Amino acid sequence: MSLEKFLEENQSPVWGSEIEKQVRLRIRLSVAAYAYEMCDESIMPDADFDAQCLLIDPSIETGNKKMDKFFKEKFNPSTGQWIHKHPELTGIIHIYKSYYTNT
């Protein structure tokens, strides 16, 4: 299964609690923000990124205290600049390189 298929959000998902949906959304947007802000590459249309950012609900706790705190305090749906302060940037870079580059 590709990353795109895994992270894809269906109109009527077959599975996934609200927590799981938020985790997938946060990962997908973090990878997209990293690609755009740090690699000058767009892996999703700007309009999709903007619309999906509005779906982030920082009040939903995922069980990852560090990431929950980050999305409550640093995430801003009007920009991707928050990626520069992402506490798990190494993981985001790994996902980006694994699925979006040849290196």
C-alpha positions as a printed NumPy array, in Angstrom:
array([[  0.   ,   0.   ,   0.   ],
       [  1.357,   3.418,  -0.919],
       [  1.613,   6.293,   1.537],
       [ -0.958,   8.195,  -0.494],
       [ -3.469,   5.357,  -0.183],
       [ -2.801,   5.009,   3.549],
       [ -3.105,   8.707,   4.244],
       [ -5.992,   9.256,   1.84 ],
       [ -9.162,  10.564,   3.418],
       [-12.326,   9.115,   1.883],
       [-15.645,  10.901,   1.892],
       [-17.056,   7.89 ,   3.765],
       [-14.155,   6.114,   5.473],
       [-14.64 ,   2.459,   6.238],
       [-12.54 ,   2.597,   9.37 ],
       [-10.879,   5.058,  11.655],
       [-11.771,   6.731,  14.885],
       [-11.591,  10.515,  15.128],
       [ -8.207,  10.107,  16.805],
       [ -6.883,   7.934,  13.959],
       [ -8.206,  10.402,  11.389],
       [ -6.469,  13.29 ,  13.156],
       [ -3.173,  11.391,  13.343],
       [ -3.266,  10.592,   9.602],
       [ -4.234,  14.174,   8.765],
       [ -1.488,  15.648,  10.946],
       [  1.121,  13.362,   9.355],
       [ -0.066,  14.066,   5.812],
       [ -0.024,  17.833,   6.354],
       [  3.328,  17.736,   8.117],
       [  4.909,  15.922,   5.162],
       [  3.289,  18.35 ,   2.718],
       [  4.439,  21.367,   4.754],
       [  7.975,  19.964,   4.93 ],
       [  8.073,  19.353,   1.178],
       [  6.842,  22.854,   0.408],
       [  8.658,  24.886,   3.045],
       [ 12.008,  23.085,   3.112],
       [ 12.329,  21.33 ,  -0.24 ],
       [ 10.492,  23.792,  -2.479],
       [  8.27 ,  20.97 ,  -3.735],
       [  4.509,  20.847,  -3.742],
       [  3.136,  17.352,  -3.131],
       [ -0.476,  18.535,  -2.9  ],
       [ -2.328,  21.512,  -4.332],
       [ -2.263,  24.625,  -2.133],
       [ -6.048,  24.727,  -1.978],
       [ -6.143,  21.137,  -0.673],
       [ -3.483,  21.915,   1.918],
       [ -5.375,  24.989,   3.1  ],
       [ -8.697,  23.143,   3.266],
       [ -7.221,  20.175,   5.104],
       [ -5.442,  22.419,   7.603],
       [ -8.863,  23.66 ,   8.663],
       [ -9.776,  20.045,   9.529],
       [ -7.05 ,  19.825,  12.171],
       [ -8.703,  19.802,  15.576],
       [ -6.041,  20.482,  18.22 ],
       [ -8.56 ,  19.708,  20.964],
       [ -8.492,  16.02 ,  19.965],
       [ -5.819,  14.288,  22.002],
       [ -4.108,  11.435,  20.209],
       [ -2.168,   9.955,  23.102],
       [  1.111,  11.499,  21.95 ],
       [  1.524,  14.298,  24.48 ],
       [  4.427,  15.957,  22.68 ],
       [  2.582,  16.099,  19.344],
       [ -0.731,  17.058,  20.93 ],
       [  0.994,  19.976,  22.662],
       [  2.683,  21.006,  19.416],
       [ -0.586,  21.074,  17.471],
       [ -2.29 ,  23.033,  20.258],
       [  0.47 ,  25.602,  20.641],
       [  2.395,  25.904,  17.359],
       [  0.12 ,  24.738,  14.524],
       [ -1.393,  27.546,  12.445],
       [ -3.841,  26.547,   9.685],
       [ -3.08 ,  29.682,   7.657],
       [  0.562,  28.787,   6.933],
       [  2.987,  25.887,   6.745],
       [  5.693,  27.73 ,   8.682],
       [  4.881,  25.686,  11.787],
       [  6.808,  22.778,  10.246],
       [ 10.071,  24.486,  11.237],
       [  9.204,  23.844,  14.908],
       [  7.838,  20.303,  14.451],
       [  9.142,  18.128,  17.315],
       [  9.292,  14.967,  15.164],
       [ 10.888,  16.527,  12.1  ],
       [ 13.279,  13.598,  11.669],
       [ 10.323,  11.267,  11.188],
       [  8.667,  13.662,   8.75 ],
       [ 11.895,  13.87 ,   6.745],
       [ 12.095,  10.073,   6.696],
       [  8.533,   9.759,   5.364],
       [  9.168,  12.435,   2.748],
       [ 12.401,  10.811,   1.546],
       [ 10.893,   7.323,   1.587],
       [  7.832,   8.202,  -0.471],
       [  8.624,  11.336,  -2.448],
       [ 12.295,  11.174,  -3.441],
       [ 14.637,   8.636,  -4.985],
       [ 17.146,   8.871,  -2.127]])
